[in-house]
Structures are given as structure tokens and as C-alpha cells.
Amino acid sequence: MSDFQGMEDLLQDFLVEATDLLSSVDNKLVDLEKAPDDHGLLNDIFRGFHTIKGGAGFLNAAELVTLCHLTENLFDRLRNGEMVLTREIMDAIMDATGAVRGMFGALEQGTQPGPASPQLLQTLKQAIAGEPVGAAAAAPAPAAAAPTAAMAPAAAGPDWGGLLEAVTGAQSPGPAASTAVSVSAPVASAASASAPENTGTSITEKLPEQIIKEAIGRRPSDKPGYQGPPVSRREGEKSRDNTIRVDTVRLDQVLNLSGEIGLTKNRLNALRNDILNGNHETDTMSALDQAVSQLDLLVSDLQSAVMKTRMQPIGRLFQKYPRIARDLARGLGKDVELVLVGEETEIDKTMIEDLSDPIIHLIRNAVDHGVELPDVRAASGKPKKSEVRLEARQEGDHILLLVSDDGRGMDPEKLRAKALEKGIITDEEANAMDERQSFNLIFQPGFSTVEVASDVSGRGVGMDVVKTNIQKLSGSIEIKSVMGKGTTFVISLPLTLAILPVLLVELGDQPFAVPLSMVREILPIDVNIVQEVGGSAIMVVRGEVLPLLPLTSLLGWAPERVPEYGVLMQSAESSFILAIDGFAGREDAVIKSLEGFRPKGVAGVTTLSNGQIVLILDMKELLAGLGENRGVPRSAFVTEVAAAA
């Protein structure tokens, strides 16, 4: 049974606000390493721990109160100038935030958290007493305390002011438009693969997964395949990941539009009664036309307003990463500055949750593979401090996320050679690859250029997962790299997953929808200009050799007539021409999933304005059935055309 019966709503409110506040504290701690005498940062961090302590006290989380109280006292001495912030003290504080995050995980499971590690508590007490502090102690807290501690009274009485701050977010700062956070100078020791997770270890001895866990936490809802809250919660209770904070201005807009639609509905009902009573005068029909047009405009505005309620600043995702970059760089002996840009850019809430792991992988690879050690950078004429940049911006109906570094860059020749060595590609495929295709080899499962696997990377997993997760969000990822100057990963995502712009293509009288984001242009098809290269039918468009793929072949249908048009489409891997019979226009499709039944190659369904149900094609699945060359023989294409003719 949960230790918080009757307090679930308050507990969830506390966890939502306190988790955001702790992430903000982590970012400010990274900033504090650059400016240890910044009294504004010291005061903000002090208030953060004080706010968390207040809410924890009300929830009787005694061990969380104890840890926050010690850290709060330490910052009180720092901000009053009674002691100097050293690297060892900073490591202990960072470990304290990791322990606090671990205790949040226990609270989310409905149990009281156990105590922080004795080493960490002892280190904090020594620092407060002004005694020399050794290597920082480990932070992770046990998942739950012994049953006798579950309902222990708080070490301090309820802090009502702190609770109010925790629940209302009064002290929670918003993300800045552009933030630069610096990682402290590198340290000498390397990561130790044998360091146990819950023992006293310094930052350079922790495993990368432990570093990430302490920096962002690892709730059940963070894990792939998460289906719902733990069984200890009430049946039907929603996870807090399913909640969303919406500006009241946006809700007011939705309410106002709903009222306008209600008035228009009443007007339409009145006009309908007039027409049924035989009033077919010109004024009545004109008024009907105006009412229908107004309703169309209002519904479009309402749809847009509702979509905006799903949009959240991506800064809530970005705030996790400065701590991760700082700790990983320390462990690898590198000096890295993580620059955040565009934190105010808004993106669909569901995408924010699903983007967390891919961006962690990209930042992790940038720190490990991308940037060089300070001495290597200095020898090549670069600044010793390297820069990793995480940027978000909106371009049209898409969001672009860029993860870039100023490191060594990627060598396409080396990538092709390594892929050949591992048997991922053949000699013929290697010779035909351009630079972009060579870069995309890193997305192949099992591909890695590292000779010896380390704790951070080198086992050939990660980048293929990044690509898969991005594609699940109807997005694409592209790599740009220059040897000696750095690498940039460009992720393109739709603004929302609820509405998908599609192009309606036809086979006979049957329309199908394909994502408009993949469409480059529409071309006429002349069978006389269809050629064959490598056993596949191709067309040459402005010097670019493109495979020609009849949609009938992808679907396994018999051709009914000669394809007249081709849609030049581009995926993350390649470009191709989709041969079709005709077009039915462009639509903004409201995607509906097929519950319990999903044919291969079908992403979902949508309903057109005339009420017709149309399948939305999953081009990735359809193309996968053709093999690596992704083409059909010219003879097969010509035979298909002849049969249709």
C-alpha cells in the first residue's frame, strides 16, 4: 500500500514542480563553476533547496529533508562568504542533487525514500564545519527505506512557505533564450568500469549510465515501452507524464472560440428552419453561405488553438543536458562548454518526452567522439576548451534541432573502410557511396569506428536507436561534417504529431496519403526515358540517378493502367521516384491509429472532407520490402506498363 494514501494529487504536484526546480538548480551549479563568487547564483540555488525541503517536510519525507537541509546550510555559508567553493565541495553538491533526484523516484513509487549514502552525508557535514573535503561521495539513494521509516516524522516541521513555492512554482525560473554553461577544467583520472553504482566514488570513476541517471533521473516513465504507472497506484490513475501545463491565455482562447462556434451553430439552426419552411430567398441563401464560411474559419482557429495547448517550450528538455555534458567531460578529461540556443522554441509535448534519449546519445557522442582532448586541440591550433552546441528553431511547419561540435569531424573514407571490414556493405556499394551516404553508415546497427569499447561508447549501439526514434516521430536526421572542424546532426521534426500534411496520390480510383515532408516535386513519367542501372529501373533528374518504384509494386497490386506521374520523394537515407496514376490534392490529415490491427506499410488512417477513409502509407516499411537497392528491374517496370496498356 502506498505511504501517501489521500495525498496523491499533492504528491504529484510536488514532484512535477520540484523535478523542474532541481533541473534548474543543476544548470545553475554548472554556471557556478564558471563564476564561484556569483552571489545571484548562490542565492538561487539556496532557494531551490529550501523550496524542495519545504515540500518534502510537508510530505514527511524525513531523509529528503535531511539532505536538503545539509545542502542548504552549505550554500548559506557559501553565499555569506564564510567559505570558498572548491572542486571537491562542488562534486559533493552535484552528488547531493543526484541523491535528491533518486529520492524523487522513490516518492513517485509511493514510498518514502531511504537515506542518502553515509559518505555523502559525512562529506557535506565536513564541508559545513570547514574541514578539508576529500573525493566526493556517491549520490544515489536507495529506492525505498525500511518499512519502519515509511511514516517517520520529518526532521524539520512543515515549511508552508516552501511548500507553496514547490506547488505553485513561484521560485522556478524560466528558460533563457540562449544560455552558455561551462564545464570545469579537466581532471586526470579516467572512468573506472568496475566502480559499483552505490558506493563512494568520485565523478571521474562513475560509469556514464550512472552519470546520466543522476543527472536526469530514471523514472519508469522514462524507459522505452513504459505502459503505465506502477501497480501500487490506484487503478486508472494517470501518470504525471500524461499531464501538461497550459497557459491560461490559450485556454481562454479555446473557450472564446467555443462560444463563437456555439453562436454560429444557433445561426445555422435558424437558417435551416427557414429553409425547411420554404424560405429560399436570395438573402437567406447568402446568410447560409456566410454562416458556413464563418464556421469553417472558427473551426480552423479552434483546431490551431487546441494544437497550441499541446506545445511546450523545448527548454524543459534542454535543461537536463548541461549537467550530463559537464559530468561526462570531467570523466573523460575534457574541457567542454555546452551552449543552449532557442530554448523558447515550442514543440509537441509528446515529442519532448520521446526526444530525451536521442539527444542524450548525440551529446554523449559529441563529448566522447567529437571533441578532442585539450592537449590535442592545442597542438592543432584550437582553443583547449571545446564547444558543443544544442540549438532549436522553427522553420516553416517543422522544428529543427541541431547538435554540433567543433571537434575532429568525420572521415567518410574511414567510415566506408570500417563498414567494409565489418561486412555491412560490399565493395560495389562502397564505391558508389557519396559523402552523405558514408556519414549515414553510423546509423547501421553494430557499426562503430572505435577499436576498443569503453564505458561511454564503442559497442555499435545508440546511433541506430537515435535514427529509429526520430523516424517514429515522423522526423529525419542528417549529418554534416568537415574534417578538423566538427560535426553537426540536424534533426527535422513536424510541429505536431496530431496533424500530418499529406499528398493524396491515386492508384485507379483509390486514393492513398503519403507524408508531404518527403515530397520534393512531381514529375511526368515517360517510359521511353526509363533506364536500367545495376538491375533497377531508374530515371535521371537533373543529373541525379533515382530509382523508379511503382506504388503498385510496393503494395503488391496488379497494375490497371500506365503510371502517368512520379513523385520525387526523399527519405533520410535516399531519394526515389514513386510512380502513380494521379493526384487527389493536398490535405492536413488528422491521424487515427488502427487499434489492434496494423497492416504492414500503413501508418494510420484519415478521413477526407467528403467522408472517404484513406490509408496513410508508411514509406519506410514499404521500401524495406525491396531490399537494399530499393529498386525494381526496368524489365519488370516495362512489363507492368505493357500489361496495364
NULUMMI-44756 format. One record per residue (C-alpha): x, y, z. Coordinates in steps of 0.25 Angstrom, whole numbers. Layout:
REM NULUMMI-44756
[atom [X Y Z]]
...
***
This chain:
REM NULUMMI-44756
[atom [0 0 0]]
[atom [5 14 -3]]
[atom [10 23 8]]
[atom [3 34 2]]
[atom [-12 30 2]]
[atom [-21 42 1]]
[atom [-9 51 -3]]
[atom [-6 46 -17]]
[atom [-10 59 -24]]
[atom [-2 68 -15]]
[atom [10 58 -17]]
[atom [9 58 -32]]
[atom [9 74 -32]]
[atom [21 74 -23]]
[atom [29 64 -32]]
[atom [25 72 -45]]
[atom [30 85 -39]]
[atom [41 80 -31]]
[atom [47 72 -42]]
[atom [47 84 -51]]
[atom [53 93 -40]]
[atom [64 82 -38]]
[atom [68 82 -52]]
[atom [69 98 -52]]
[atom [78 96 -39]]
[atom [87 86 -47]]
[atom [88 97 -58]]
[atom [92 108 -49]]
[atom [102 99 -42]]
[atom [109 97 -55]]
[atom [109 112 -57]]
[atom [114 114 -43]]
[atom [127 106 -47]]
[atom [130 118 -56]]
[atom [127 128 -46]]
[atom [128 123 -32]]
[atom [126 137 -26]]
[atom [113 140 -33]]
[atom [104 143 -21]]
[atom [92 143 -30]]
[atom [94 128 -34]]
[atom [97 125 -19]]
[atom [84 131 -15]]
[atom [76 124 -26]]
[atom [82 110 -22]]
[atom [80 112 -7]]
[atom [65 116 -10]]
[atom [64 104 -19]]
[atom [68 94 -8]]
[atom [60 102 2]]
[atom [47 100 -6]]
[atom [49 85 -8]]
[atom [52 84 6]]
[atom [39 91 10]]
[atom [30 82 1]]
[atom [38 69 6]]
[atom [35 73 20]]
[atom [20 74 18]]
[atom [21 60 11]]
[atom [28 55 24]]
[atom [40 51 15]]
[atom [50 51 26]]
[atom [62 47 19]]
[atom [60 57 7]]
[atom [58 68 17]]
[atom [71 64 24]]
[atom [79 64 11]]
[atom [73 77 6]]
[atom [75 84 20]]
[atom [90 80 20]]
[atom [92 85 5]]
[atom [84 98 9]]
[atom [93 100 21]]
[atom [105 98 12]]
[atom [100 109 2]]
[atom [97 118 13]]
[atom [111 118 17]]
[atom [116 120 3]]
[atom [107 132 0]]
[atom [111 138 13]]
[atom [126 138 9]]
[atom [129 128 21]]
[atom [136 118 12]]
[atom [141 117 -2]]
[atom [135 107 -13]]
[atom [145 97 -17]]
[atom [144 86 -27]]
[atom [143 75 -16]]
[atom [131 83 -10]]
[atom [125 85 -24]]
[atom [126 70 -26]]
[atom [119 67 -13]]
[atom [108 77 -16]]
[atom [106 70 -30]]
[atom [105 57 -23]]
[atom [94 63 -14]]
[atom [85 67 -25]]
[atom [87 53 -31]]
[atom [83 47 -18]]
[atom [71 57 -17]]
[atom [66 52 -31]]
[atom [67 38 -27]]
[atom [58 41 -15]]
[atom [48 47 -24]]
[atom [48 33 -31]]
[atom [44 26 -18]]
[atom [33 37 -16]]
[atom [28 34 -29]]
[atom [26 20 -26]]
[atom [18 24 -14]]
[atom [29 20 -3]]
[atom [37 28 6]]
[atom [52 30 1]]
[atom [63 24 9]]
[atom [75 31 14]]
[atom [86 37 5]]
[atom [99 29 6]]
[atom [107 32 19]]
[atom [119 36 11]]
[atom [111 47 4]]
[atom [105 52 17]]
[atom [119 52 24]]
[atom [125 60 13]]
[atom [114 70 14]]
[atom [116 71 29]]
[atom [131 73 28]]
[atom [129 84 17]]
[atom [119 91 26]]
[atom [129 90 38]]
[atom [140 96 30]]
[atom [148 83 30]]
[atom [156 78 18]]
[atom [147 70 8]]
[atom [153 58 0]]
[atom [147 52 -12]]
[atom [132 54 -14]]
[atom [123 43 -9]]
[atom [113 36 -17]]
[atom [99 41 -18]]
[atom [89 30 -22]]
[atom [79 28 -11]]
[atom [73 14 -8]]
[atom [59 13 -15]]
[atom [52 12 -2]]
[atom [54 12 13]]
[atom [51 0 22]]
[atom [36 -1 26]]
[atom [38 6 39]]
[atom [44 18 33]]
[atom [32 20 23]]
[atom [24 28 32]]
[atom [35 34 41]]
[atom [33 49 45]]
[atom [40 59 37]]
[atom [53 64 42]]
[atom [48 78 42]]
[atom [34 83 43]]
[atom [26 86 30]]
[atom [31 98 23]]
[atom [18 105 18]]
[atom [25 116 10]]
[atom [34 105 3]]
[atom [22 96 0]]
[atom [15 108 -6]]
[atom [27 110 -15]]
[atom [28 96 -18]]
[atom [14 94 -23]]
[atom [12 108 -30]]
[atom [26 108 -36]]
[atom [27 123 -31]]
[atom [42 121 -30]]
[atom [44 113 -42]]
[atom [52 121 -53]]
[atom [48 120 -67]]
[atom [58 116 -78]]
[atom [66 127 -85]]
[atom [67 129 -100]]
[atom [82 126 -100]]
[atom [90 120 -89]]
[atom [105 116 -89]]
[atom [109 107 -78]]
[atom [124 103 -76]]
[atom [130 90 -71]]
[atom [141 92 -61]]
[atom [156 89 -65]]
[atom [158 74 -68]]
[atom [163 64 -58]]
[atom [174 54 -59]]
[atom [167 41 -55]]
[atom [159 32 -65]]
[atom [145 25 -63]]
[atom [146 12 -56]]
[atom [138 1 -61]]
[atom [138 -6 -48]]
[atom [132 5 -39]]
[atom [119 0 -33]]
[atom [107 9 -34]]
[atom [104 11 -20]]
[atom [118 13 -13]]
[atom [126 25 -11]]
[atom [133 29 -24]]
[atom [138 42 -30]]
[atom [132 48 -43]]
[atom [143 42 -51]]
[atom [140 28 -46]]
[atom [125 27 -49]]
[atom [120 20 -61]]
[atom [114 28 -72]]
[atom [100 22 -69]]
[atom [101 25 -55]]
[atom [105 40 -58]]
[atom [92 41 -67]]
[atom [84 34 -57]]
[atom [88 44 -46]]
[atom [87 56 -55]]
[atom [73 54 -61]]
[atom [67 42 -52]]
[atom [61 29 -58]]
[atom [47 28 -55]]
[atom [39 17 -60]]
[atom [32 26 -70]]
[atom [46 29 -76]]
[atom [48 15 -80]]
[atom [45 10 -94]]
[atom [32 2 -95]]
[atom [26 8 -82]]
[atom [11 5 -81]]
[atom [6 12 -69]]
[atom [8 15 -54]]
[atom [13 4 -44]]
[atom [2 -5 -39]]
[atom [3 1 -25]]
[atom [-4 13 -30]]
[atom [-19 14 -31]]
[atom [-25 7 -43]]
[atom [-28 17 -54]]
[atom [-19 27 -49]]
[atom [-11 34 -59]]
[atom [4 36 -60]]
[atom [9 50 -58]]
[atom [15 49 -71]]
[atom [1 50 -77]]
[atom [-1 63 -71]]
[atom [2 77 -78]]
[atom [3 91 -73]]
[atom [-5 101 -81]]
[atom [-4 116 -81]]
[atom [-18 121 -77]]
[atom [-18 131 -88]]
[atom [-18 119 -98]]
[atom [-29 113 -90]]
[atom [-37 126 -91]]
[atom [-35 126 -106]]
[atom [-41 112 -107]]
[atom [-53 116 -98]]
[atom [-55 128 -107]]
[atom [-55 121 -120]]
[atom [-64 110 -114]]
[atom [-74 121 -110]]
[atom [-73 127 -125]]
[atom [-76 113 -131]]
[atom [-88 112 -122]]
[atom [-94 125 -127]]
[atom [-91 121 -141]]
[atom [-98 107 -139]]
[atom [-110 114 -134]]
[atom [-110 123 -146]]
[atom [-109 111 -155]]
[atom [-121 104 -148]]
[atom [-129 117 -150]]
[atom [-126 117 -165]]
[atom [-128 102 -166]]
[atom [-142 104 -160]]
[atom [-145 116 -170]]
[atom [-141 107 -182]]
[atom [-149 95 -177]]
[atom [-161 105 -176]]
[atom [-160 109 -191]]
[atom [-151 121 -190]]
[atom [-142 120 -201]]
[atom [-140 135 -204]]
[atom [-126 140 -208]]
[atom [-124 147 -195]]
[atom [-126 134 -187]]
[atom [-117 126 -196]]
[atom [-106 137 -195]]
[atom [-107 137 -180]]
[atom [-105 122 -180]]
[atom [-93 123 -188]]
[atom [-87 133 -179]]
[atom [-90 125 -167]]
[atom [-84 113 -173]]
[atom [-71 121 -177]]
[atom [-71 127 -162]]
[atom [-72 113 -156]]
[atom [-61 108 -165]]
[atom [-52 119 -161]]
[atom [-55 117 -146]]
[atom [-53 102 -146]]
[atom [-39 105 -153]]
[atom [-36 115 -142]]
[atom [-41 105 -131]]
[atom [-32 94 -137]]
[atom [-20 103 -137]]
[atom [-23 107 -123]]
[atom [-24 93 -117]]
[atom [-11 89 -124]]
[atom [-4 100 -117]]
[atom [-9 95 -104]]
[atom [0 83 -107]]
[atom [12 91 -110]]
[atom [23 93 -99]]
[atom [36 101 -98]]
[atom [47 91 -102]]
[atom [55 98 -91]]
[atom [49 88 -82]]
[atom [56 77 -89]]
[atom [69 85 -91]]
[atom [71 87 -76]]
[atom [75 73 -74]]
[atom [87 73 -82]]
[atom [97 83 -76]]
[atom [99 74 -64]]
[atom [101 62 -73]]
[atom [111 69 -82]]
[atom [119 74 -70]]
[atom [120 61 -63]]
[atom [123 53 -76]]
[atom [134 63 -79]]
[atom [140 62 -65]]
[atom [140 47 -66]]
[atom [147 47 -80]]
[atom [158 58 -76]]
[atom [152 68 -86]]
[atom [148 83 -85]]
[atom [135 85 -91]]
[atom [125 97 -92]]
[atom [111 93 -95]]
[atom [103 105 -102]]
[atom [88 104 -102]]
[atom [80 113 -112]]
[atom [66 114 -115]]
[atom [60 109 -102]]
[atom [47 117 -104]]
[atom [44 109 -117]]
[atom [31 101 -115]]
[atom [29 87 -119]]
[atom [18 76 -117]]
[atom [18 71 -102]]
[atom [19 56 -107]]
[atom [31 59 -115]]
[atom [39 65 -104]]
[atom [37 52 -96]]
[atom [42 44 -107]]
[atom [54 53 -111]]
[atom [61 51 -98]]
[atom [69 39 -100]]
[atom [73 42 -115]]
[atom [78 55 -111]]
[atom [86 49 -99]]
[atom [92 40 -109]]
[atom [96 51 -118]]
[atom [102 59 -107]]
[atom [109 47 -101]]
[atom [116 44 -115]]
[atom [119 59 -117]]
[atom [127 59 -104]]
[atom [133 45 -105]]
[atom [136 44 -121]]
[atom [134 58 -126]]
[atom [143 67 -117]]
[atom [158 65 -115]]
[atom [166 65 -102]]
[atom [171 79 -98]]
[atom [185 76 -102]]
[atom [181 70 -115]]
[atom [173 83 -118]]
[atom [184 92 -114]]
[atom [194 85 -123]]
[atom [185 87 -135]]
[atom [183 101 -132]]
[atom [169 100 -126]]
[atom [165 106 -113]]
[atom [167 96 -101]]
[atom [152 98 -98]]
[atom [143 91 -108]]
[atom [129 95 -111]]
[atom [116 86 -112]]
[atom [104 94 -117]]
[atom [90 89 -115]]
[atom [80 98 -123]]
[atom [65 98 -126]]
[atom [58 107 -137]]
[atom [45 107 -145]]
[atom [46 107 -160]]
[atom [32 107 -166]]
[atom [24 95 -161]]
[atom [36 88 -156]]
[atom [45 89 -144]]
[atom [60 87 -146]]
[atom [69 82 -135]]
[atom [84 83 -137]]
[atom [95 77 -128]]
[atom [108 81 -133]]
[atom [123 81 -128]]
[atom [136 88 -132]]
[atom [144 75 -131]]
[atom [151 66 -141]]
[atom [140 63 -151]]
[atom [137 50 -158]]
[atom [145 44 -169]]
[atom [136 37 -180]]
[atom [147 29 -185]]
[atom [150 23 -171]]
[atom [135 20 -169]]
[atom [134 13 -182]]
[atom [146 5 -179]]
[atom [141 1 -165]]
[atom [127 -3 -171]]
[atom [134 -12 -181]]
[atom [143 -18 -170]]
[atom [130 -21 -162]]
[atom [123 -27 -175]]
[atom [112 -16 -174]]
[atom [114 -12 -189]]
[atom [120 -18 -201]]
[atom [132 -13 -209]]
[atom [122 -9 -220]]
[atom [113 -1 -210]]
[atom [125 6 -204]]
[atom [130 11 -218]]
[atom [116 16 -221]]
[atom [114 24 -208]]
[atom [115 39 -207]]
[atom [119 47 -195]]
[atom [105 47 -189]]
[atom [103 32 -190]]
[atom [116 30 -184]]
[atom [112 38 -172]]
[atom [99 31 -171]]
[atom [107 18 -168]]
[atom [108 21 -154]]
[atom [93 19 -153]]
[atom [95 4 -156]]
[atom [93 -6 -145]]
[atom [106 -11 -139]]
[atom [115 0 -146]]
[atom [126 7 -138]]
[atom [139 13 -142]]
[atom [145 11 -128]]
[atom [155 -1 -127]]
[atom [153 -4 -113]]
[atom [139 -2 -106]]
[atom [139 8 -94]]
[atom [129 11 -83]]
[atom [124 22 -91]]
[atom [123 17 -105]]
[atom [129 8 -116]]
[atom [119 -4 -116]]
[atom [111 0 -128]]
[atom [98 3 -121]]
[atom [92 16 -119]]
[atom [92 23 -133]]
[atom [83 13 -139]]
[atom [73 15 -128]]
[atom [74 30 -129]]
[atom [70 29 -144]]
[atom [59 19 -141]]
[atom [53 28 -130]]
[atom [54 40 -139]]
[atom [47 33 -150]]
[atom [36 29 -140]]
[atom [33 43 -139]]
[atom [31 45 -154]]
[atom [45 53 -154]]
[atom [58 51 -161]]
[atom [73 53 -157]]
[atom [84 58 -165]]
[atom [99 59 -163]]
[atom [108 70 -167]]
[atom [123 69 -164]]
[atom [136 75 -168]]
[atom [149 68 -164]]
[atom [157 76 -154]]
[atom [145 86 -152]]
[atom [134 78 -146]]
[atom [121 71 -148]]
[atom [106 75 -148]]
[atom [94 66 -146]]
[atom [81 73 -152]]
[atom [68 67 -147]]
[atom [56 71 -154]]
[atom [42 69 -147]]
[atom [28 73 -150]]
[atom [22 83 -141]]
[atom [12 73 -136]]
[atom [8 58 -138]]
[atom [-7 61 -137]]
[atom [-8 67 -151]]
[atom [1 62 -163]]
[atom [1 69 -176]]
[atom [0 59 -187]]
[atom [-1 58 -202]]
[atom [-12 49 -207]]
[atom [-8 40 -219]]
[atom [-17 31 -227]]
[atom [-16 17 -232]]
[atom [-28 16 -241]]
[atom [-39 22 -233]]
[atom [-33 18 -219]]
[atom [-26 30 -212]]
[atom [-14 28 -203]]
[atom [-7 38 -194]]
[atom [8 40 -193]]
[atom [15 50 -184]]
[atom [17 63 -191]]
[atom [30 65 -183]]
[atom [36 54 -192]]
[atom [31 60 -205]]
[atom [41 69 -213]]
[atom [34 70 -227]]
[atom [24 64 -236]]
[atom [29 59 -250]]
[atom [23 53 -262]]
[atom [27 39 -266]]
[atom [31 35 -280]]
[atom [34 20 -281]]
[atom [44 23 -292]]
[atom [53 31 -283]]
[atom [53 20 -272]]
[atom [67 13 -272]]
[atom [73 2 -264]]
[atom [85 3 -255]]
[atom [90 -9 -246]]
[atom [78 -17 -250]]
[atom [68 -6 -245]]
[atom [59 4 -253]]
[atom [64 18 -252]]
[atom [61 32 -257]]
[atom [71 43 -258]]
[atom [66 56 -252]]
[atom [76 68 -254]]
[atom [88 58 -253]]
[atom [83 51 -241]]
[atom [80 36 -243]]
[atom [68 32 -236]]
[atom [61 18 -235]]
[atom [47 17 -240]]
[atom [37 10 -231]]
[atom [23 7 -236]]
[atom [13 9 -224]]
[atom [6 -4 -229]]
[atom [19 -12 -227]]
[atom [21 -7 -213]]
[atom [6 -10 -209]]
[atom [6 -24 -217]]
[atom [-5 -19 -226]]
[atom [-7 -23 -241]]
[atom [-5 -11 -250]]
[atom [-18 -5 -256]]
[atom [-12 6 -265]]
[atom [0 12 -269]]
[atom [6 21 -258]]
[atom [6 35 -263]]
[atom [13 43 -251]]
[atom [25 41 -242]]
[atom [26 47 -228]]
[atom [41 50 -225]]
[atom [42 47 -211]]
[atom [53 48 -201]]
[atom [55 40 -188]]
[atom [67 41 -178]]
[atom [75 30 -186]]
[atom [72 33 -201]]
[atom [63 39 -211]]
[atom [54 31 -221]]
[atom [42 33 -231]]
[atom [29 28 -227]]
[atom [21 24 -240]]
[atom [6 27 -238]]
[atom [-7 28 -246]]
[atom [-11 42 -242]]
[atom [-13 52 -231]]
[atom [-25 56 -222]]
[atom [-19 68 -215]]
[atom [-13 72 -202]]
[atom [-19 70 -188]]
[atom [-16 73 -174]]
[atom [-19 59 -169]]
[atom [-23 57 -154]]
[atom [-17 43 -152]]
[atom [-25 32 -146]]
[atom [-17 19 -142]]
[atom [-22 5 -145]]
[atom [-25 -1 -131]]
[atom [-21 -16 -131]]
[atom [-19 -17 -146]]
[atom [-8 -10 -154]]
[atom [-5 -15 -168]]
[atom [10 -14 -172]]
[atom [13 -1 -179]]
[atom [1 6 -173]]
[atom [4 17 -162]]
[atom [-11 20 -160]]
[atom [-24 26 -166]]
[atom [-30 39 -168]]
[atom [-44 44 -173]]
[atom [-45 53 -185]]
[atom [-55 65 -185]]
[atom [-64 56 -194]]
[atom [-64 46 -183]]
[atom [-55 36 -190]]
[atom [-46 28 -182]]
[atom [-31 28 -187]]
[atom [-19 20 -183]]
[atom [-7 27 -179]]
[atom [5 20 -184]]
[atom [18 17 -176]]
[atom [28 18 -187]]
[atom [40 13 -179]]
[atom [33 0 -177]]
[atom [29 -1 -191]]
[atom [43 2 -196]]
[atom [49 -8 -187]]
[atom [42 -19 -194]]
[atom [50 -16 -207]]
[atom [64 -19 -201]]
[atom [76 -10 -200]]
[atom [76 -6 -215]]
[atom [62 -1 -213]]
[atom [58 -2 -228]]
[atom [51 -11 -237]]
[atom [57 -17 -251]]
[atom [54 -8 -263]]
[atom [48 -20 -270]]
[atom [38 -22 -258]]
[atom [34 -8 -259]]
[atom [33 -8 -274]]
[atom [25 -21 -273]]
[atom [16 -15 -263]]
[atom [13 -3 -272]]
[atom [11 -12 -284]]
[atom [1 -21 -276]]
[atom [-6 -8 -272]]
[atom [-7 -3 -286]]
***
